[in-house]
Amino acid sequence: IDLLYKSVSRKYQKVTADVYESWISNLIIRLEQRGYQVILMGFCTAEGDHYAIDRILEKNHFHNTTKFIHHDIDKSLRILKEADLVIATRFHAMILGWTFGKKVVPIVYGNKMKQVIHDTGFDGCCVDIENIDRYEPDFVIDHAKELYDISFYADDSEKQFYGFDKWLACK
């Protein structure tokens, strides 16, 4: 996410874009040192994800890191499906990572994300964006976990629109 984007930066007074991007850079360095190929995926161009990615790439000399901006759902899903680990700086990355049975580390930035993590009972490492500099990259990588049996939540989520569907049928 781009912490310089106005609607995003107003939410997070305790963390600066420099701190966040520096932490992400250090995480990438550790991932590369462990043999990972890193793909920085921008989900939301409307909120400037691609600008944050560009700044991170410009400030560093990574060896096995590339940029991918989501424009094609099939390509984006394929990348997530093939991943070994998802560092989820967006809600949808967290959900998709879990759906594909991947180890996920959510970078928690909002109440919706917190609530879903709580509701699912996910007990893996979750990074609080406002205290991101307190998390050691190696700890984060070592404590990434899958969310087992997400099918219950997928089935349950379909029920949220039953009332609306019945209302539409009466119209």
Residue pairs with C-beta under 8 A, 6 or more apart in sequence:
1 8
1 44
1 47
1 49
1 52
1 89
1 90
1 107
1 109
2 8
2 17
2 47
2 48
2 49
2 51
2 52
3 9
3 12
3 15
3 16
3 17
3 20
3 21
3 52
4 17
4 48
4 51
4 52
5 47
5 48
5 51
7 47
8 47
8 48
9 17
11 109
11 110
12 109
12 129
12 130
14 130
14 131
15 129
15 130
15 131
15 132
15 133
17 52
17 55
19 132
19 133
20 129
20 132
21 52
21 55
21 56
21 59
23 132
23 133
23 135
23 137
24 56
24 89
25 56
25 59
25 60
26 137
27 87
27 137
27 140
27 141
28 38
28 40
28 56
28 60
28 62
28 65
29 60
29 62
29 137
30 137
30 138
30 141
31 38
31 85
31 137
31 141
32 38
32 62
32 63
32 64
32 65
34 141
36 64
36 84
36 85
37 64
37 65
37 66
38 62
38 64
38 65
38 66
39 65
39 66
39 67
39 68
39 79
39 83
40 53
40 56
40 57
40 65
40 66
40 67
40 68
41 68
41 69
41 70
41 76
41 79
41 80
41 93
42 49
42 50
42 52
42 53
42 67
42 68
42 69
42 70
43 49
43 70
43 76
43 90
43 92
43 93
44 70
44 90
45 69
49 69
49 90
50 67
50 69
53 67
53 69
54 67
57 65
57 67
68 75
68 76
68 79
70 76
77 96
80 86
80 93
80 96
80 97
80 100
80 102
81 100
83 97
83 100
83 102
84 102
84 103
85 102
85 103
85 104
85 105
85 141
85 144
86 93
86 94
86 96
86 97
86 102
86 103
86 104
86 105
87 104
87 105
87 107
87 140
88 94
88 97
88 104
88 105
88 106
88 107
89 107
89 109
91 110
91 112
91 113
91 116
93 104
94 104
94 106
94 113
94 116
94 117
95 116
97 103
97 104
98 104
98 120
98 122
98 146
98 147
98 150
99 150
99 154
101 146
102 146
103 124
103 144
103 145
103 146
104 124
104 144
104 145
104 146
104 147
105 124
105 125
105 126
105 127
105 140
105 141
105 143
105 144
106 113
106 117
106 122
106 126
106 127
107 127
107 129
107 132
108 114
108 117
108 126
108 127
108 128
108 129
109 129
117 126
119 153
120 147
120 150
120 153
122 145
122 147
123 145
124 143
124 144
124 145
124 146
124 147
125 135
125 139
125 140
125 143
125 144
125 145
127 135
127 140
128 134
